[in-house]
Amino acid sequence: MPISDINPFENPETANKYLGVPIEPEINFDQENYLKRIEQCAMRNAGQYLYRIGDFTGRIFNAASVFYLDWLRFALDHIRR
């Protein structure tokens, strides 16, 4: 679920907001210990707890394209006449 890096209702005029996807998807914003868990995640990830949405989609696209190109190469290498 994409979320904002800051509360969208605080300082609505700021341009520093971005959409992100949690680095650790098991962290749920409905959890009681949400803030503690994102702080721990940020400590493990150079101060970040979110992937910027563009970085996240890039990671997914790159992994998917490698998979599909490998699968296509395998299929083409095993075509029988």
N, C-alpha and C positions, 0 to 999 in steps of 0.2 A: 504494500500500500504506500504510494507516495505521500510524503508529509513535508511540511515546511520546516526549515531549520530553526525558525523562531516562531513565537506566538504571533499569528497573523493579525491579532487585534491590538498588539502593542506596536507603537510607531508605524502605523499603516503607510506613511509616506516614505519610509526608507526604501532604498533600492538594493539593500544588502540581502534580501530574502531569496531563497531558491527552493525548488522542490528537490526532495531527496528520497532515497530508499534506504532503510536501515541496513547497516553492514551485517548485523546479526538479526535475522528475521524473527527469531524466537522472542525478541524483546517486543512486548505489546504495550502500547501507550495506555491501555486500560488497567495495567498492573499497578498495584500499590507501590511497588519499589521501582517504578519506571525511571525516575531521575537517577537513582543510584546505579541502575543497570546501564544507562547511557553514559554515565560518568566512567564506569569501569570499561565499557566498550571503547570510549574515546581514549582512555589511557593505553589500551592495547593497540590502538590504530592511529598513532601520531596526532592525537587530539580530535579526531573525526569519529562520528558515530553514524554518519550518513554518507552514502554515495550520491554525488550530484546525479540528477536524473540522466543527463547525457553520458556521464561516465558509466552508469549502470547499464544503460541500453547498449553502449559500446561493448562492454564486457560480455553481455548476453549475445549480441550479434557476432562478435569475433569467435566465441566458443561454438555457437551454432554453425557458423560458416565452415569452421575447421571440421566439425563433425560431418556435415553434409558433403563437403568436398572429398573427404576421406571415404565416405560411403560410396559416392559416385565413382571415385577412382577404383575402388574394390569391385564395384559392379561392372565397370567397363573392362577391367582386367580379366574378368571371369565370364565374358560373353562367349558362348559356344556357337559355332556356325553349323 
